[in-house]
Amino acid sequence: MTTTSEQRPAGYFRAQLERALLAPIKAFRITYLPLLMVYFAYGALGLVGVAQGFFEKKTLTMSPAELAALGVWLALPWAIKMVFGELVDTVAILGSQRRIYVFIGASLVSISLVLLAGAAGGWWPGINVNMLYVAAALMSVLGIVLQDVVADAMSTEVVARTHPDGTPRPQKDIDYDLGMVQALGRLALYAGILATARLAGWLAQHYSYETVFLLGLAIPLISVSGALLVDLEPSETRPTDWRILGGGLGFGAVVVALGIADIPFGQEITFLVSLAVIAWMLSKVTADLAPETRTRIVYAALVIFAFRASPGVGPGYSWFTIDRLGFDEAFFGMLNEIGALLGLLAAWFLSDAITRQPVARVLLWLTIAGTVLAIPNLMLVTEAYRWTGLEARSIAWLDSAAQSPLVQVSMIPLLTLMAIYAPAKHRATWFALMASFMNLALVAGQLQTKYLNLLFPVARGSYAELPMLTVVVTIIAFVVPLAAILAIGRRIR
């Protein structure tokens, strides 16, 4: 006969599994649908991702270092989200502060896809293809950022602060719901990636890139449909804070001027100005918070910045897998599919547990795990996989399966922290400012990627420097966030 002590562990683990499985389902509310459809559409843009990657390699004449430099400029709209946030918070267009901005963002994404189709199809032979690609990429980023700002604002608004009878809900319950909304957003994003991953590879292999980009026009309709289904206008209003909007627009003008002038170290100057402007704006928005809360936010922001500022290898790695390892469009689609599936499962089953964990602890384990899981990449670029007797594609499967869950899981505690402290009537602006700061870390990572690609140059068909580049990237991605977490992580509850 089984004893009670032997029964207890089995019952405990079964209960924990059921709790993890059912938590996202129980957390869902119909009012979450519009923001989840925006996130789903963002993920579903992967439908054109494989075609875009191969078009980039086969048609454009830009080097990996130039593409990394372009990535810096394309990351900057994410760093000035406060402009979009202030607009969404305070400026109604045709009486709407939410739905109309989703429509505008979807229109920009649609224009981007038309430009890509035109570039691939040679619709405008007198216009340089590289220029068309840059214009399309910029339109896409602006449209995605605008819709993302609306979804971010809604993610803090849709959670009820009171019971149906008007009595306040416990703050612990509110914080948990805010965290689960962020988890549901990551799930929706991964669901969009998963739904289109394999199809993206198949389409890119069997149809022209022009056709694939035109088929992608169905994706913006998803976010538009979500905006039409549910009333998503805010109940809180306030006057425009011209310090934020005017300062943000002025900053945006400076960024554009620096980009057009093409002055030396323009990207670096833009990054430093961005950092100063966002820090100043955050100090204004958080002025009413308790000192201990502001201190905790500062330390959390620093750790998050260090974690997200890791450099990447750049497009040279993908080109290497295409040229040397023979990976085709269909295989890239399958890699995206398995990565999206495992990312979805990880976000689903870990959302409840991660929402309850301190940010520093989660990032510490993710940093260690990310470094260990970078080993398959190193095996591929050094061709050490041949010693194992495994095929390159098997190693790539392992790499995709191991790495993908880390990306979105790491965002859950960060977004939860941002949602918890979002001030009333400033929710979109607050979220946009915090997201801008987080995204500046990505700009820092892109700058490092550019420098490393200049130090270890990789070109189409020339990959001698790729192994050392990958090793250096892996070391930086481990040492920098680990040092920040160990130094100040304990100051974050």
C-alpha positions as CSV (number, residue, x, y, z in Angstrom):
1,M,0.0,0.0,0.0
2,T,1.3,3.5,-0.9
3,T,2.0,5.7,2.0
4,T,0.7,9.3,2.3
5,S,4.2,10.7,2.1
6,E,4.7,8.8,-1.2
7,Q,1.4,10.1,-2.6
8,R,2.1,13.7,-1.7
9,P,4.9,14.4,-4.3
10,A,2.9,12.9,-7.2
11,G,-0.1,14.9,-6.2
12,Y,2.0,18.0,-5.8
13,F,3.7,17.8,-9.2
14,R,0.4,17.0,-10.9
15,A,-1.2,20.0,-9.3
16,Q,1.7,22.2,-10.4
17,L,1.5,20.9,-14.0
18,E,-2.2,21.5,-14.1
19,R,-1.7,25.0,-12.7
20,A,0.9,25.8,-15.3
21,L,-1.2,24.4,-18.1
22,L,-4.5,26.1,-17.1
23,A,-3.1,29.5,-15.9
24,P,-3.1,31.2,-19.4
25,I,-6.5,29.8,-20.1
26,K,-8.0,31.0,-16.9
27,A,-6.3,34.4,-17.3
28,F,-7.8,35.1,-20.7
29,R,-10.5,37.7,-21.0
30,I,-12.4,38.8,-24.1
31,T,-11.2,42.4,-23.5
32,Y,-7.6,41.1,-24.1
33,L,-8.5,40.1,-27.7
34,P,-7.5,43.3,-29.6
35,L,-4.0,43.5,-28.1
36,L,-3.5,39.8,-28.6
37,M,-4.4,40.0,-32.3
38,V,-1.9,42.9,-32.7
39,Y,0.8,40.7,-31.2
40,F,-0.3,37.7,-33.3
41,A,-0.1,39.8,-36.4
42,Y,3.4,40.9,-35.5
43,G,4.5,37.3,-35.2
44,A,2.6,36.3,-38.4
45,L,4.7,38.8,-40.4
46,G,7.2,35.9,-40.3
47,L,5.2,34.8,-43.4
48,V,7.5,37.0,-45.5
49,G,10.6,36.6,-43.3
50,V,12.3,33.7,-45.1
51,A,11.7,35.4,-48.5
52,Q,13.0,38.6,-47.2
53,G,16.2,37.0,-45.9
54,F,16.9,35.3,-49.2
55,F,16.0,38.4,-51.2
56,E,18.4,40.3,-48.9
57,K,21.3,37.9,-49.7
58,K,20.6,37.4,-53.4
59,T,19.5,40.8,-54.6
60,L,20.9,43.5,-52.3
61,T,24.5,44.6,-52.6
62,M,24.9,45.6,-48.9
63,S,27.6,43.9,-46.8
64,P,26.9,42.4,-43.3
65,A,28.5,45.4,-41.7
66,E,26.3,47.7,-43.8
67,L,23.2,45.7,-42.9
68,A,24.2,45.8,-39.2
69,A,24.5,49.6,-39.5
70,L,21.1,49.8,-41.1
71,G,19.8,47.7,-38.2
72,V,21.0,50.5,-35.9
73,W,18.8,53.1,-37.7
74,L,15.9,50.7,-37.9
75,A,16.1,50.1,-34.1
76,L,15.8,53.8,-33.4
77,P,12.0,54.1,-33.9
78,W,11.7,51.6,-31.1
79,A,13.9,54.0,-29.0
80,I,11.5,57.0,-29.6
81,K,8.3,55.1,-28.7
82,M,7.6,57.9,-26.2
83,V,6.5,60.1,-29.1
84,F,4.0,57.4,-30.2
85,G,3.0,56.8,-26.6
86,E,2.2,60.4,-25.9
87,L,0.2,60.6,-29.1
88,V,-1.8,57.5,-28.2
89,D,-2.3,58.7,-24.7
90,T,-3.5,62.2,-25.5
91,V,-4.2,62.9,-29.2
92,A,-7.5,61.6,-30.6
93,I,-7.8,61.2,-34.3
94,L,-11.4,61.1,-35.6
95,G,-12.4,60.7,-31.9
96,S,-10.1,57.6,-31.4
97,Q,-7.0,57.2,-29.2
98,R,-6.5,53.5,-29.8
99,R,-8.3,52.0,-32.8
100,I,-7.2,54.6,-35.3
101,Y,-3.6,54.2,-34.5
102,V,-3.9,50.4,-35.1
103,F,-5.3,51.3,-38.5
104,I,-2.5,53.7,-39.3
105,G,0.1,51.2,-38.2
106,A,-1.4,48.5,-40.4
107,S,-1.4,50.8,-43.3
108,L,2.3,51.5,-42.9
109,V,3.1,47.8,-42.8
110,S,1.0,47.3,-46.0
111,I,2.9,50.1,-47.8
112,S,6.1,48.3,-46.7
113,L,5.0,45.0,-48.2
114,V,4.1,46.8,-51.5
115,L,7.5,48.4,-51.7
116,L,9.2,45.0,-51.1
117,A,7.1,43.4,-53.8
118,G,7.9,46.3,-56.2
119,A,11.6,45.9,-55.4
120,A,11.5,42.1,-56.0
121,G,9.4,42.4,-59.1
122,G,11.3,45.3,-60.7
123,W,8.3,47.6,-60.8
124,W,10.4,50.7,-60.7
125,P,13.6,50.0,-62.7
126,G,14.9,53.5,-62.3
127,I,15.0,53.3,-58.4
128,N,17.9,51.6,-56.6
129,V,16.8,48.3,-55.1
130,N,18.8,49.0,-51.9
131,M,16.9,52.3,-51.4
132,L,13.6,50.6,-51.9
133,Y,14.5,48.0,-49.3
134,V,15.6,50.6,-46.8
135,A,12.3,52.6,-47.3
136,A,10.2,49.4,-46.9
137,A,12.1,48.4,-43.8
138,L,11.5,51.8,-42.3
139,M,7.8,51.8,-43.1
140,S,7.4,48.4,-41.6
141,V,9.2,49.3,-38.4
142,L,7.1,52.5,-37.9
143,G,3.9,50.6,-38.5
144,I,4.9,47.8,-36.1
145,V,6.1,50.3,-33.4
146,L,2.8,52.3,-33.6
147,Q,0.6,49.2,-33.2
148,D,2.9,47.9,-30.5
149,V,2.5,51.1,-28.5
150,V,-1.3,50.7,-28.6
151,A,-1.1,47.1,-27.5
152,D,1.3,48.0,-24.7
153,A,-1.0,50.7,-23.4
154,M,-4.0,48.3,-23.5
155,S,-2.0,45.6,-21.7
156,T,-2.1,47.9,-18.6
157,E,-5.6,49.1,-19.1
158,V,-7.5,45.9,-19.6
159,V,-6.8,44.6,-16.1
160,A,-9.6,45.5,-13.6
161,R,-8.5,47.5,-10.6
162,T,-11.8,47.0,-8.8
163,H,-14.3,44.2,-8.2
164,P,-17.7,44.5,-9.9
165,D,-19.1,46.1,-6.8
166,G,-16.5,48.9,-7.0
167,T,-14.3,47.7,-4.1
168,P,-10.6,47.7,-4.7
169,R,-8.9,44.4,-5.7
170,P,-5.8,43.2,-3.8
171,Q,-2.7,44.7,-5.4
172,K,-1.2,41.2,-5.5
173,D,-4.0,40.0,-7.7
174,I,-3.7,43.0,-10.0
175,D,0.0,42.5,-10.3
176,Y,-0.5,38.9,-11.2
177,D,-3.1,39.7,-13.8
178,L,-0.8,42.3,-15.3
179,G,1.9,39.7,-15.6
180,M,-0.4,37.2,-17.2
181,V,-1.5,39.7,-19.8
182,Q,2.2,40.1,-20.7
183,A,2.5,36.3,-20.9
184,L,-0.6,36.0,-23.1
185,G,1.0,38.7,-25.4
186,R,4.1,36.6,-25.7
187,L,2.0,33.5,-26.4
188,A,0.0,35.4,-29.1
189,L,3.3,36.5,-30.7
190,Y,4.7,33.0,-30.8
191,A,1.3,31.6,-32.1
192,G,1.7,34.0,-35.0
193,I,5.2,32.9,-35.7
194,L,4.2,29.2,-35.4
195,A,1.2,29.6,-37.7
196,T,3.3,31.0,-40.5
197,A,6.8,29.5,-40.0
198,R,6.7,26.4,-42.2
199,L,4.4,28.1,-44.7
200,A,7.0,31.0,-45.0
201,G,9.7,28.5,-46.1
202,W,7.4,26.7,-48.5
203,L,6.2,29.9,-50.1
204,A,9.7,31.3,-50.5
205,Q,10.8,28.1,-52.2
206,H,7.9,27.7,-54.6
207,Y,6.8,31.2,-55.4
208,S,8.6,34.4,-56.4
209,Y,9.6,36.8,-53.6
210,E,7.3,39.3,-55.2
211,T,4.3,37.0,-54.8
212,V,5.2,36.2,-51.2
213,F,5.4,39.9,-50.2
214,L,2.0,40.5,-51.8
215,L,0.5,37.5,-49.9
216,G,1.8,39.1,-46.8
217,L,-0.7,41.9,-47.2
218,A,-3.2,39.6,-45.5
219,I,-1.3,40.0,-42.2
220,P,-2.1,43.7,-41.4
221,L,-5.8,42.7,-41.7
222,I,-5.5,40.6,-38.6
223,S,-4.6,43.5,-36.3
224,V,-7.3,45.6,-37.9
225,S,-9.9,42.9,-37.3
226,G,-9.0,42.8,-33.6
227,A,-9.4,46.6,-33.4
228,L,-12.8,46.3,-34.9
229,L,-14.0,43.5,-32.7
230,V,-13.8,45.1,-29.2
231,D,-14.1,48.6,-27.9
232,L,-10.6,49.5,-26.8
233,E,-10.8,53.3,-26.1
234,P,-9.4,54.4,-22.8
235,S,-11.5,55.8,-19.9
236,E,-8.6,58.0,-18.7
237,T,-7.7,61.2,-20.5
238,R,-5.2,64.0,-19.9
239,P,-3.7,67.0,-21.7
240,T,-0.7,66.5,-23.9
241,D,2.6,66.8,-22.1
242,W,4.6,68.8,-24.6
243,R,7.8,68.1,-22.7
244,I,7.4,64.5,-23.9
245,L,5.8,65.0,-27.3
246,G,7.7,68.1,-28.3
247,G,11.0,66.8,-26.9
248,G,10.4,63.5,-28.6
249,L,9.6,65.1,-32.0
250,G,12.6,67.3,-31.7
251,F,14.7,64.3,-30.9
252,G,13.2,62.5,-33.9
253,A,14.1,65.4,-36.1
254,V,17.7,65.3,-34.9
255,V,17.9,61.6,-35.6
256,V,16.6,62.1,-39.1
257,A,19.0,65.0,-39.7
258,L,22.0,62.9,-38.5
259,G,20.9,60.1,-40.7
260,I,20.6,62.3,-43.8
261,A,23.8,64.2,-43.2
262,D,25.7,61.0,-42.8
263,I,28.2,62.6,-40.4
264,P,31.0,60.6,-38.8
265,F,29.8,58.7,-35.7
266,G,26.3,59.8,-36.4
267,Q,24.8,56.6,-35.0
268,E,26.9,56.8,-31.9
269,I,25.9,60.4,-31.3
270,T,22.3,59.5,-31.9
271,F,22.6,56.7,-29.3
272,L,24.1,58.9,-26.6
273,V,21.5,61.7,-27.3
274,S,18.7,59.1,-27.1
275,L,20.0,57.8,-23.8
276,A,20.1,61.3,-22.3
277,V,16.6,62.2,-23.6
278,I,14.9,59.1,-22.5
279,A,16.5,59.2,-19.0
280,W,15.3,62.8,-18.6
281,M,11.8,61.9,-19.8
282,L,11.6,58.9,-17.4
283,S,12.7,61.2,-14.5
284,K,9.7,63.4,-15.3
285,V,7.2,60.7,-15.7
286,T,8.3,58.9,-12.5
287,A,8.5,62.1,-10.4
288,D,5.4,61.2,-8.4
289,L,6.6,57.6,-7.5
290,A,8.0,56.8,-4.1
291,P,11.8,57.1,-3.9
292,E,12.2,53.4,-3.1
293,T,10.1,52.5,-6.1
294,R,12.1,54.8,-8.4
295,T,15.4,53.3,-7.0
296,R,14.2,49.8,-7.7
297,I,13.2,50.7,-11.3
298,V,16.6,52.3,-11.9
299,Y,18.5,49.1,-10.8
300,A,16.1,46.9,-12.7
301,A,16.5,49.0,-15.8
302,L,20.3,48.8,-15.6
303,V,20.2,45.0,-15.4
304,I,17.7,44.8,-18.2
305,F,19.9,47.1,-20.4
306,A,23.0,44.9,-19.8
307,F,21.0,41.8,-20.6
308,R,19.5,43.1,-23.8
309,A,22.6,44.9,-25.1
310,S,24.3,41.8,-26.3
311,P,25.8,41.9,-29.8
312,G,24.8,39.4,-32.5
313,V,26.9,37.7,-35.2
314,G,25.0,39.5,-38.0
315,P,23.6,38.1,-41.3
316,G,26.9,36.5,-42.2
317,Y,25.9,33.5,-40.1
318,S,22.8,32.9,-42.2
319,W,24.7,33.4,-45.4
320,F,27.3,30.8,-44.2
321,T,24.5,28.2,-43.5
322,I,23.1,28.9,-47.0
323,D,26.4,28.8,-48.9
324,R,28.4,26.2,-47.0
325,L,25.8,24.0,-45.3
326,G,23.2,24.1,-48.0
327,F,20.2,25.2,-45.9
328,D,17.4,26.2,-48.2
329,E,14.1,28.2,-47.8
330,A,12.1,25.2,-46.7
331,F,14.6,24.2,-44.1
332,F,14.7,27.7,-42.7
333,G,10.9,27.5,-42.5
334,M,11.0,24.3,-40.5
335,L,13.7,25.7,-38.2
336,N,11.4,28.7,-37.5
337,E,8.5,26.4,-36.9
338,I,10.2,24.2,-34.3
339,G,11.6,27.3,-32.6
340,A,8.2,28.9,-32.5
341,L,6.5,25.8,-31.2
342,L,9.0,25.3,-28.3
343,G,8.9,29.0,-27.6
344,L,5.1,28.9,-27.3
345,L,5.3,25.8,-25.0
346,A,7.9,27.4,-22.8
347,A,6.0,30.7,-22.5
348,W,2.8,28.8,-21.8
349,F,4.1,26.4,-19.1
350,L,6.6,28.8,-17.5
351,S,4.4,32.0,-17.6
352,D,2.9,31.4,-14.2
353,A,6.2,30.6,-12.4
354,I,8.2,33.3,-14.1
355,T,5.6,36.0,-13.3
356,R,6.2,35.2,-9.6
357,Q,10.0,35.3,-9.8
358,P,12.4,38.2,-9.3
359,V,13.7,39.7,-12.5
360,A,17.4,39.3,-11.6
361,R,17.0,35.6,-10.8
362,V,15.3,34.9,-14.1
363,L,17.8,36.9,-16.1
364,L,20.7,35.1,-14.4
365,W,19.5,31.7,-15.4
366,L,18.7,32.8,-18.9
367,T,22.2,34.3,-19.3
368,I,23.8,31.1,-18.2
369,A,21.4,29.0,-20.3
370,G,21.9,31.2,-23.4
371,T,25.7,30.8,-23.3
372,V,25.5,27.0,-22.9
373,L,23.0,26.8,-25.8
374,A,25.2,28.9,-28.0
375,I,27.5,25.8,-28.4
376,P,25.6,24.4,-31.4
377,N,26.3,27.7,-33.3
378,L,29.9,27.4,-32.5
379,M,30.0,23.8,-33.7
380,L,28.5,24.8,-37.0
381,V,30.7,27.7,-37.8
382,T,33.9,25.9,-36.8
383,E,32.6,22.7,-38.4
384,A,33.3,20.8,-35.2
385,Y,30.0,19.1,-35.6
386,R,31.8,16.7,-38.0
387,W,33.5,15.2,-35.0
388,T,30.2,14.1,-33.6
389,G,29.0,12.2,-36.7
390,L,25.9,14.4,-36.8
391,E,24.6,16.2,-39.9
392,A,24.7,20.0,-39.9
393,R,21.0,20.1,-40.2
394,S,20.7,18.0,-37.0
395,I,22.8,20.5,-35.1
396,A,20.7,23.4,-36.5
397,W,17.6,21.6,-35.3
398,L,19.2,21.3,-31.8
399,D,20.2,25.0,-31.9
400,S,16.8,26.2,-32.9
401,A,15.0,24.0,-30.3
402,A,17.3,25.2,-27.5
403,Q,17.6,28.9,-28.2
404,S,14.1,29.9,-29.2
405,P,12.3,29.5,-25.8
406,L,14.8,31.8,-24.1
407,V,13.9,34.9,-26.2
408,Q,10.2,35.4,-25.3
409,V,10.5,33.9,-21.8
410,S,13.0,36.6,-20.9
411,M,10.5,39.3,-21.8
412,I,7.7,38.2,-19.4
413,P,9.3,39.4,-16.1
414,L,10.5,42.6,-17.8
415,L,7.1,43.5,-19.2
416,T,5.5,42.6,-16.0
417,L,7.7,45.0,-14.1
418,M,6.8,47.8,-16.5
419,A,3.1,47.1,-16.3
420,I,3.0,47.0,-12.5
421,Y,4.4,50.6,-12.2
422,A,2.5,52.2,-15.2
423,P,1.1,55.4,-13.8
424,A,-2.6,56.2,-14.4
425,K,-3.2,58.5,-17.4
426,H,0.4,58.0,-18.5
427,R,0.2,54.3,-19.3
428,A,1.1,54.4,-23.0
429,T,3.8,57.0,-22.4
430,W,5.3,55.2,-19.5
431,F,5.3,51.8,-21.3
432,A,6.7,53.5,-24.4
433,L,9.5,55.2,-22.4
434,M,10.5,52.1,-20.6
435,A,10.3,50.1,-23.8
436,S,12.4,52.9,-25.5
437,F,15.1,52.4,-22.8
438,M,15.0,48.6,-23.2
439,N,15.2,49.0,-27.0
440,L,18.2,51.4,-26.7
441,A,19.9,48.4,-25.4
442,L,19.2,46.7,-28.7
443,V,20.7,49.7,-30.5
444,A,23.8,49.2,-28.3
445,G,23.9,45.6,-29.3
446,Q,23.5,46.5,-33.0
447,L,26.4,49.0,-32.7
448,Q,28.5,46.3,-31.2
449,T,27.5,43.9,-34.0
450,K,28.6,46.6,-36.6
451,Y,32.0,47.1,-34.9
452,L,32.6,43.3,-34.6
453,N,31.7,42.8,-38.2
454,L,34.2,45.5,-39.1
455,L,36.8,43.9,-36.9
456,F,36.1,40.4,-38.2
457,P,34.8,41.1,-41.7
458,V,32.5,38.5,-43.3
459,A,31.3,38.7,-46.9
460,R,29.2,36.6,-49.3
461,G,31.3,33.5,-49.9
462,S,34.1,34.6,-47.5
463,Y,33.6,33.2,-44.0
464,A,37.2,32.8,-42.6
465,E,36.6,35.3,-39.8
466,L,33.1,33.9,-38.8
467,P,34.3,31.4,-36.2
468,M,36.3,34.0,-34.2
469,L,33.4,36.5,-34.6
470,T,31.0,34.0,-33.1
471,V,33.3,33.2,-30.2
472,V,33.7,36.9,-29.3
473,V,30.0,37.5,-29.5
474,T,29.3,34.5,-27.2
475,I,31.8,35.7,-24.6
476,I,30.4,39.3,-24.6
477,A,26.9,38.0,-24.3
478,F,27.8,36.1,-21.2
479,V,30.2,38.4,-19.3
480,V,28.4,41.7,-19.6
481,P,24.9,40.7,-18.3
482,L,26.4,38.4,-15.7
483,A,28.6,41.2,-14.3
484,A,25.6,43.5,-14.1
485,I,23.3,40.9,-12.4
486,L,25.9,40.0,-9.8
487,A,26.8,43.6,-9.1
488,I,23.3,45.1,-8.6
489,G,20.8,42.3,-9.1
490,R,20.3,41.8,-5.4
491,R,18.9,45.4,-5.2
492,I,15.9,44.3,-7.2
493,R,13.2,42.5,-5.2
